[in-house]
Each structure stands twice: as structure tokens, then as C-alpha cells.
């Protein structure tokens, strides 16, 4: 009954807070405006993340489950939501955001038994420096996943839906590893996300999102999921980190691929563009709903593989080697799609140029019209 009441409470509170904040966001100019890269319609309130994590914190506090994630998590969560909200209101420089992300990562790492991961997972036989290595890996993983979730938040329902998929697998892993104290917090966040997705995910009853997560919401989701993975990997009976990585391999791969492609193109890895996986699917002709569903299904399949690997005690080296498959598929698709879209844009550009030259050419052209009437252009 306590679990039922907590889930109903967070769902109702999240929906109610969204309804209130949706109006306040417009008055505070906390909205997302369309541009060349963002192709939504009108000013959309950026209140989803604030609503989700406010209700998440309140319900965890009232139900007495804040201890499951520890004090460091709540401090880090407050920082990322606060700075993310400022970024939504007045875009911050990429360098300042990156500093904030590593600061949050350091706060979260401080609440983990990080040495358990280093001794069990990464570098057997090199204990002298394994602890330092895992701290660096943990910092990069948390900051990286914050960026990953921020970057996939480009299609209605995608970032929230991907978080729901990841949380389901994390709950199941927590059950397998007898870490039942983590299940309810994961479940509460999932329920809050469902309240948000009513307003954000496209369906036969909703043609487009009426609110967005905002940077506050997407970065907080990335930080929470990364922290949950590291918690599961640093318990006294840890889940293999490489198997847990399967749960988030789609956003991680897309982020790393994107940054590499930007650097190879001579651009900043933090610059904005339409090279994300979801943009390539949209440009390939898929609808926003189909794009979201394709990525969510792929994420669910990869997460299922990671879960089965943990449940059946597949050796970690095998799980790590297997990551080549989703990474390879992503790389192949991105390569083919990018080249195809580039060729199409070149053809369209030349076509428009030809039309423009014809319209403004030096020589008038004769167009044959019905009834053999010649008209000069």
C-alpha cells in the first residue's frame, strides 16, 4: 500500500505541477523557440524537468526513502537542476556547462564505494593505480551521460522514453542483485516520467509535445541514471559495469560518434548541429513518432541483453566484446545515412540553383503553354 500511495502521489503531483508551471514558464520566458535546428512549432515551456525532479524529491522525502541514494546524490541533483534551469533561461557557455557537469560528477562520486568497482571490474593486478583510474572513468561516465541525455532530447518523447527504458532494466538488475532499497526510488522516478510523457510523447491523442524537459531535466536524468549504474556496480555484490553499460549504449555511442565526427570536420565537439541519430532518422524520412519508437526499441533490446548477461553471469570480457555489435551497427547506419543525406542535399541545392538561374538568367527562355502561346520569362 505504501508503494501504491507513493506512485500515485508522484504521478498526480507531477501532472499538477506541470499544469501550473506550463503557464508560469511562459511568463518567465522559460520556453524553447524554434530555429533552423529546432523544428517544433511555437514557444514550448521548458518545465518538464523541474516538475519531475521536484516531485521526485518531495515524494522520496515524505516516504522516507531519501537515504537509498544518499546525501551526495540529492546535493548533486539540486546543483544540476538549478544550473540547468539557468541554462534554459539564458544559454550558458559550453565550457561553463562542462565544468558544472564535472562538479556534479565529483559530488556524486563522493557518495559511492568507488573502490569496489576498481577491484572487481577494471584492472586486476594493477591495484596501485586502479583506484585513480576508476575515479576518472566514473567522472567521465557521469558527465558524459549527462551530455548524452541532453543530446538525445531532440524528438518528442525520446529522452523521457529512453530514461523509462533504462530505469526498468535498472530496477530488474537491482532485484537480481538483492538491492531492493534502490527499486522504489527508480520506480518513483519512472512514474514521474510517465506523468511528464503524457504531455511530451506523441500519440493518436497528441500530435506534438506541449512541454519539453529542458536542459535541467535531460541533464538530471543522465546524472541519475549514471549514478544508479555506478551504485549497482559498486555494491558488495556488484553487477558488472560492462554489462550495465548495455543499458545506455545507444545514447553513449551516439554522443561519442557525434563528437568524433565534429572533430574530424574541424569543429568543436560541443557545437550544435543536426548530426544526431534522431536527426538522421528524421532526415531519412521517418516521422518523429517512428524515430522515437525505433530508438526506444533499440535501447530496450540492448538493455535486455545487458540484463540477461548479468542474470546468467556471462563473463564481463564477453559483455565488453559484445558492445562492438551495437557500436558497429550505429556506425554503419550513421555513415550510410550521412552520405545519402549529403548527396540528396547537393542534388536539391543544384536543382534550386538551376531554377534560380533560369528565373534570373541573361537570356529569356520560351515556355510552351497550352494553345501554342509563347510566353517570355
ZABA-173340 format. One record per atom (N, C-alpha, C, O): x negated, y negated, z negated. Coordinates in steps of 0.2 Angstrom, whole numbers, plus 5000, padded with zeros to 4 digits. Atoms other than C-alpha are relative to their C-alpha. Example, Ala and Ser with C-alpha at 12.3 -4.5 7.8 and 13.67 -1.06 7.14 Angstrom:
REM ZABA-173340
499650065000493850224961499649945000499149954997500450065001493250054964500449954997500149894996
This chain:
REM ZABA-173340
499650065000500050005000499649945000499749895003500450065000498649884996499749995007499649935009500350014994497849915013500549975005500449935009499550024996499549895022500149924999500249885003499950075002499849725012499549965003499649905006500550044997498149665017500049995007499949935010499950004993498349705035500549955002500549915007499450044998500049625036499849934999500049885002500150065002499449475027499549965005499649905007500550044996497949435038500349995007500149945010499750014993498949465054500549945000500549895004499550055001500349345048499649934999499849885002500350065001499149215041499649985006499649925008500450024994498049215057500549975005500349925008499550024995499549195068500349934998500349885002499850065003500249055057499549945000499649895002500650055000498548965056499949985007499749925008500150024993498348975075500649955002500449905006499550044998500048895077499949934998500049885001500250065003499548755065499449965004499549915006500650034997497848725072500049995007499749945010500050014993498348735090500249925001500049895006499950074999499148565088499549954997499349905000500550045003497848495077499449995004499049945004500650004996496448545089500149955005499649925007500050054995497148435102499949934997499649895001500150065004497248285090499349994999499049934999500750015002495448315085499550015006498950015005500449994994494848345103499650065000499150065003500349945000494348515099500350055005500650105004499749964994494848585116499450015005498949985006500549984995493948665131500349975007500949995008499850034993494148565148499750045006499150065005500249974994494048645165499449965003499449905003500650034996492448615176499950055005500250095007500249954995491548695190499950074998500050115002500249935003491048845179500650034997500850094997499449975003492648855169500649985004500849925005499550004995494148885180500750014996501250035000499449995003495548885167500449935001500249895004499650054998497048765168500149954994500349984989499950055005497148605157499550014994499150054994500450005007496448575139500250054996500850054994499849945004496448735129499749994993499149984993500350015007496248725110499550054998499650115000500649955002494648805103500150024992499650014989499949995007495448855086500050084998500150094993499949935001495449045088499550034995499750064990500549985004493849075079500149984993500050014988499850035006494248955065500550044996500550064990499549975003495849045062499950074998500050094992500249935002495149225062499650004994499850044990500549995006493749195050500249974994500049984988499850035006494649085038500550054997500550064991499549955003496049215036499650064998499850094993500549945001494649355036499749994993499750034989500350025007493849265021500550004995500450034989499450015005495449225012500250074998500350084992499749935001496149405013499550044996499750084991500649965003494449485008499949974993499850024988500150035007494349364993500650024995500550054990499449985004496149394987500150084999500350104993499949935001496049584989499450034997499350094995500649975004494349594980499550045004499250085001500549964996493349664995499449965002499149985007500650044998492049524997499450034999498950025003500649975002490749624989499750055005499150075006500249954996490749755003499449985005499050015007500550024995489749645015499549964996498949944999500550045004488849545001500049935001500349905006500050075000488549364997499649975006499949925009500450034994487249335011500450005006500449955010499550004994488549385024500449945000500549915005499550065000489849255018499649935001499949895004500450074999488449115017499950005007500049945010500250014993487849155035500649995004500649955009499450014996489649165041500349935000500549905005499850075001490048995034499649965004499849915008500450044997488548925042500150005008500249955011499949994993488848995059500749975003500849945008499350034999490748945059500049935000500249895005500050075000490348775054499649975005499849925009500450024995488948745066500350015007500349975011499749994994489948825080500649955001500749945007499450045000491448715076499749935003500049895007500350064998490248565078499850005007499949955011500249994993489648635094500649995005500649975011499450004996491448655101500249925000500549905006499850075000491748465096499549965004499749925008500550044996490148395103499450055001499050074997500449954998489048515113499349994997499049934998500750015003487348545104499550025005499650065009500549974996485648565112499950074999500050104994500149935001485248745116499550024995499550074992500549995005483648735106500350004993500150044988499750015007484648675090500450064999500450094993499649945001485848815093499650064998499850104994500549945001484448945094499750004993499750054990500350005007483648885078500650024995500450054990499549985005485348895069500250085000500350114995499849934999485649075076499450044996499650094993500549975003483949125069500049994992499850034988499850015007484349045052500550044997500450074992499449965002485949135051499750085000499950114995500249935000485049295056499550024994499550074991500449995006483749265042500450014993500250054989499649995006485149245029500350075000500350104994499749934999485949405035499550054998499750104994500549955001484349505035499950004992499750064990500150005007484149445017500450054996500350064990499549965003485649545012500050085002500450115000500049934997485149715020499450034997498950004995500549965002484049855014499650025007499650085009500350004993483049825030499450065000499350085005500649955001481549945024500350075002499950115004499749934998482750095026500050015007499950075009500049994993482850065044499350015003499250065007500749994997480950045047499850074998499450105002500349945001480550205038500450065003500150115004499649944998481950315045500150005008500250055011499850014993482150245063499449995005499350025010500450044994480750145072499350035000499150055006500749994999478950185068499750044995499350024991500349955005478550345059499250005001498950005007500850004999476650345055499749945000499149935000500350065000476450165055500349954995500549894996499750035005477150115039499749934998500049894995500450065002475849975036500349945003500349895000499750064996476749865049500750015002501049975005499449994997478349945052500649964996501049945000499550055003479249835039500149935003500649915004500050074996478749675048500350015007500749965009499749984994479249755064500750005000501149975004499349995000480949795059500449934998500949925000499750065001481249625052500149955006500649925007499950044993480849545069500550035004500949995007499549974995481949665078500749984997501149975001499350025003483349635065500249935002500849915004499950074998483149445068500249995007500749955008499950014992483149455087500750045001501050015006499349964999484649585086500649954998501049955002499450055002485749465076500149945004500649935007499950064995485349315086500250015007500649985010499849984993485449405102500750025001501050005006499349985000487149475098500549945000501049945002499650065001487749305093500149975007500649945009500050034993487249245111500450045004500750025009499649964996487949395119500749995000501149995005499350015001489649375112500249935002500849925005499850064997489649195116500050005008500449965011500050004993489149235134500550045003500750025009499549964997490449365137500749964999501249995002499350035001491849245131500149955006500149895005499850044994492249185149500650025004500849995009499449974997493849285153500550014995500350034989499549995005495449285144500050074997500050125000499949945003495449425131499350044999499350094996500649965000493649485134499650004994499550064991500450005006492649435119500450034994500150074990499649975005494049475107500250075001500150114996499949934999494449635115499450044999499550104997500649975001492649685116499850014992499650064990500149995007492549655097500450054997500250094992499649955002494049755094499850075001499850124997500349934998493249905103499450024996499450074993500649995004491649885094500250024992499950064989499849995007492549875077500350074999500250104993499749935001493550035080499450054999499550094995500549955001491950135083499649994994499350044991500450015006491050055068500450034994500150054990499549975005492550105057499950075000499850104995500149925000492350285063499350024998499350074995500749985002490450285061500049994992499750044989500050015007490750215043500350064996500150084991499749945003491950365040499650065000499550104995500449944999490750495046499449994995499250044992500550015005489350415035500249994993499849974989499750015007490450405020499849934997499749924991500050075002490350215019500749975000500849925004499350024999492150195016500149934998500649904999499950075003491850025007500049955006500249895006500050044994491549955025500650005004500749965008499449984995493150025033500549945000500749925005499550055000494349895026499849935002500249905006500250074997493349735030500050015008500249965011499949994992493149805048500750005002500949975007499349994998494949845049500449934999500849915003499750065001495449675042499849955006500349915008500250044994494449585055500350025006500549985010499749984994495149695068500749985001501049965006499350025000496949655063500049925001500549905005500050074998496549465063499949995007500249945010500150014993495849485080500650025004500849985010499449994996497449565086500549945000500949935004499550065001498449415079499749955005500149915008500350054995497249305090500150025007500349985011499949974993497449415105500749995003500849995009499450014998499249385106500049935004500449935009500050074997498849205111499450005006499449955010500650014996497249245121500050055006499750045011500149954995497449405131500650005005501249995003499450004995498449415147500450065000500150114998499549945001499949525148500649985005500649935007499450024996501549535158500449954997500849925000499650055003502249415145499649944999499849894997500450065001500749295145499649995006499150045007500350004993500049235162499349974999498849995003500650025001498549145154499949984992500449984989500150015007497749115137500249934998500149885002499850065003498448975126499549974995499549914994500650025005496948965114499450045002499450105005500649964999495149015115499650014993499849974988500449995006493949075102499649944998499549924992500550055001492748935104499350034998499350094997500749985002490848945100500050034993499650074991500049985007491248965082500350074999500050114995499849945000492249115085499650065003499550115000500349954996491249205098499350014996499150074996500649995004489549175088500150044994499750084992499949965006490349235072500250075001500050114997499849934998491049395080499350035001499250094999500749964998489249435087499650014993499350064992500450005006488449395070500350064995500050104992499749955005489749505060499950075003499850124999500149934997489649655072499250025000499150084998500749985001487749645072499850024993499550074991500149995007487749635053500350074998500050114994499749945002488949785052499650065003499550115000500549954997487749885064499450014995499250074994500650005004486249845053500250034993499850074990499849975007487249895037500050075001499850114996499949934999487650065044499350035001499250095000500749974998485850085050499550004994499050034994500450015006485150035033500250034994500050024988499849965006486150145021499550054998499150075001500449945002485450285011500050065004499650105004499949944995486150405024500149965006500749965009499950054994485850285039500250045006500150105008499849984993486650305056499449985005499149935003500550024996485350305070500149935004500649935007499950074997485150125076500150015008500549975011500049994993484850185094500750035002501050015008499349984998486550275094500549954998501049945002499650065001487350125086500049955006500549915007500150054995486650015100500550025006500649975010499549984995487850115112500649964999500949945004499450035001489250025104500049935003500649905005500150074998488649855110499649995006499349945008500550004995487549905125500349955006499949935010499750044994488749815138499849934999499549905003500250075001488549635131499349994999499049945002500750015001486749665126499650005007499249965008500349994993486249725144500249945004499749925007499850064996487249585152499649944998499449905002500450065003486349455141499350005002499049955005500749994998484649525144499949995008499449965010500050004992484949545163500149935002499749915007499850074998485649365164499449964999499249925003500550045002484149295155499450015005499049975007500649984996482849385166500149975007499749955010499950034993483749335182499949935000499749905005500150075000483749155177499349985000499149935003500850025000481849155173499750025007499349985009500249984993481549245190500249945005499849935010499750054995482549105198499749934998499849885001500350065002481448975189500449954996500349894996499650045004482748915177500050024993499750074991500049995007482948905159500550064998501050075001499649945002483649075151500649984997501150024996499450035004484948965141500449965004500949935002499550044996485648875156500650035002500750095001499349984999487448885161500050025008499749985012499949984993487948975177500650055001501050064996499449954999489249105185499650065002499950095006500349944998488049245185500150064995499950124995499849955005488849345170500350065004500650055009499749944998489549515173500749995002501050005007499350014998491349455172500149955005500649955009500050044994490949315184499950035007500350025012500149964994490349435197500650045002500750055007499449964998491849545195500649955002500949975007499550044998492949395197499949985007500349975011500150024994492049335212500050065005500150055011499949944996492149515219500750015002500950055006499349994998494049495220500450034994501050034995499549975006494649565203500349954997500049894996499650055004495949475193499749994993499350044991500250015007495549405176500250064996499850094992499849945004496549545168499750065002499450104997500449944998495749685178499349994998499050044996500750015002494049605175499950024992499450064990500049985007494349615156500150074999499750104995499949925001495049795157499450045002499350094998500649964997493549855167499550004995499250054993500550005005492349795154500150034994499750064990499849975006493349845139500050085001499850114996500149934999493450025146499350025000499250074997500749995000491650025150499750004993499350044991500350015007491249965132500350064995499950094991499749955003492450095125499750075001499550114996500349944998491650235134499350014997499150064994500750005003489850185129500050014992499650044989499949995007490450165111500250074998499950104993499849935002491250335111499450055001499350104997500649965000489550415117499649994994499350044991500450025006488650325103500350044994499950074990499749965006489950395090499950075000499850104995500149924999489850575097499350014998499150074995500749985001487950565096499950004993499550044990500150005007488050515078500350064996500150094992499649955004489350635073499750075001499850124997500349934998488450785082499350004998498950055000500750015001486750725076499550015006499050055005500550004994485950705093499449974998499449914995500650035002484150665091500049935003500249915008500050074999483850475091499649995007499849945011500450014994482550495105500450015006500349985012499649994995483850565116500549955001500749935007499550065000485150425112499649945003499949915007500450054997483750305116499950015008500049965012500149984993483350385133500649995004500649975010499450004997485150395137500349935002500749925006499850074998485350205137499849985007500049935009500250014993484450205154500650005004500649975009499449994996486150255161500449945001500549915006499650064999487250105157499649945002499849905006500550064998485749985159499950015008500049965011500149994992485450065177500649985004500649955009499450024996487250055182500249935000500449905005499950075000487449875176499549975005499749925009500550034996485849835185500150015008500149965012499949994993486349915201500649965003500649935008499450044998488149835201499849925001500049895006500250075000487349665197499649985007499749935010500550014994486049675211500550005007500449965011499649994994487349735224500549945001500649915006499550065000488749605219499749945001499949905005500350064999487549465218499849995007499949935010500250014993486849495236500649995004500649955009499450004996488549525243500449934999500649905004499750065001489249365235499649945003499949895006500550054997487749265240500150005008500149945011499950004993487949325258500749975002500849935007499350024998489849285258500049924999500349895003500150075001489449105251499749975006499849915008500350034994488249075265500450005006500449955010499649994994489449135278500549945000500749915005499450065001490849015271499749935001500049895003500450064999489548875270499949985007500049935009500250014993489048895288500749995004500749945008499350004997490948915293500249934999500549895003499850075001491348745284499649955003499949905006500450054997489848665291500249995008500249945011499850004993490448715309500649965001500749935006499450034999492148655306499949924999500249885002500150075001491448485299499749975006499849925008500350024994490348475314500549995006500449945010499550004994491748505326500549944999500749915004499550065001492848375317499649935001500049885003500450065000491448245317499550005005499049965005500549994995490448295332500049945005500449905005500150054996489748175345500550005006500849955009499649994994490748255360500750014998500850064994499349985002492648255359500150075003499850095009499949934998493248435361500850005002501249974999499349994997494848485371500350064997500050124997499749945003496048595362500650015004501049975005499449984996497348685372500650014996500650064992499450005004499048655365500650035004500550045010499449974996500748735370500249955005500149895005499750044995501548675386499449965004499549915008500650024996499748645393499849924999499649895003500150075001499548475384499350004997499150034992500650015003497748425381499949944995500249894997500150055005497348335365499349994998498950044997500750025001495748245362499950004992500349974989500250015007494948265344499449964999499249954994
